[in-house]
């Protein structure tokens, strides 16, 4: 799992739909996820510290968890299928049992930023939907790898295999 944070909300210029953008902690990759307007509004209100006179749905979830003695510990965006993302909210109940609750990513993220808990994304989801935000560093690493590969000889693999075989015995 890769820890991410909310970078912000953008609008799809073609459809006008909100997009939440998550960044990894190194600011190397971003994951855009299209979300609904209500969830975008909830997330923006929290990001911009706009108070609400009454609890919003995401506040209600957190209040319910706390009032029942549970602790919300993290969220995971753990799968994607045909551009639909799947996530879970993890809660530890008052007896210490971890409970995984299926959730839409937009709701899970809205809860995560309110509860100040980590947001994790699976490697599969990142491979499918993340975009690079540091192309110069990507090019530099690609060149380093090409340089490394061009200097490898078949005998290097034989030495490595022999060394691993000896350590296994």
N, C-alpha and C positions, 0 to 999 in steps of 0.2 A: 504494500500500500504506500502511496505517495501522499504526503501531507500537502494540502493546498490551502489557499486563503482567498477570500472574495476580493477581487480587484475592482469590480464595479458592475453596473448595469448599463447595457447599450441597447439601442433599438435597431432591429433589422430594417434597413432602408427600403427593402422591397415590400415587406409585409407590415411593417410597423410593430411587429411582435418584440417583446422584451427578450434580451439575452443576458444571462448572468455569465460573467467571465471569472473563472477561477485561475489563479496563478500558482505554480509551485513556489516553494520558499526561496529558490535560487533565481527566480524570474527568468527561467529558461523556456518554460512551456506554459501555454495557456489552454484552458478547456472552456469553450463556449457552449452553453446549454440554453436552448430556447425554453422560456417559461411563460406562465400565465401572467396577466396584468395584476391580479390581486396579490399574487406572491411577490411580484416585482415591487409593488407598492409597499408591502410589508417589509421587504428587505431594504428598500431605500429609506423608509422611515427610521429603521434602526441605524443604518450607516450614517445618516444625517442627524441622528439624535432628535427626531421629531416626536414629541410625546403624544400619547393617545389618552383621552379622558377615561376610556374603558379598555380592558384587556382585549387585544386582538386574538384571533384563533391561535396563533403561535405562542402568544403569551399565556393563553389559557392552558395549552398543553404543558408548558413548563411549570405553571402554577399547580396544576393537577399532580404532576410528577413529584414536586417538592412537598406538597401537602400530604401525599400518600407515603412519604418517606423514601422515595426513589431518587436516584441521581442519574441525570442524563450525562453520558460519558463521552460519546463521539458519534459521528455519522460517517457512513461509508457510501460512496457512489461505486457500486460494485459490479455493474453489468450494463451492457448496451446491446440492443437488438433492433435493427432496422431504424436507427436514429432515435430510439426510445431508451432513455436512461432509467436505471433502477437503483434504488438506494435503500439503506437501512439506518434506523436510529437505534443506538444501543443505550439501554437503561439498566442500571443495577437496582434491584428492588431492595426493600428494607431488610430482607434476609440475606442479601449479598448475592443473589442469583442474577446472572446477566440475561437480559431479555432483548431479543432482536425484533424490531418492529419495522415491517415493510412500509416504505414511504416514497412519495415522489421526491426527486432531488430538490425541487424548489422549496417544498415544505421543510425538508430536512435541513437545508442550508439556512432558511429563515430561523429555524429553531437553534441551529448551531451558533449563529452570530449573536442571538439573544442570550444563550446559555454560556457563551464564551468557551466552546468546546472545539476540539480539532475536527477538521474536515479531511477525510482520506478518500483517495481515488485509486481504484485498482489499476494495475499495469495494463490489463486488457482494455479498459476504458481509455486510458491515456494513449495507448497505441492506436486505438480506433478514432479518437476525436481530438486529440491535442494538436496544437500548432506551435511551431517554434517562435519564440519571441527574441532570440539572440542568434541571428543568422551568422554573424561574424565569428562567434565562438563555435558554432556548429561547423563552419568551414575549416576553422583552425584544427578542431578535433579530427575531422575527416582527413585532413592532410597529414596529421600526426599518425593516424592509423595506416594510411597508404604508405608512408615512409617506413613504418614498423613492418608491414607485410612484405614490402619489396626486399627487405634484408633477411627474411626468414629462409632457411635452407631446410631441405628434408631431413638432414642429419640432426637438426635442432629438435625435431619431433621424436626421433629415435632416442636421443639423450633424455628427453622428458619422460618418455615411456619407461625407459630403463630405471630412471630415478624413482618414479612412482611405484614400479614393480618391487624395487628393493625396500622401499619404506612400508609396503604392505606385508612384508614377510617378517 
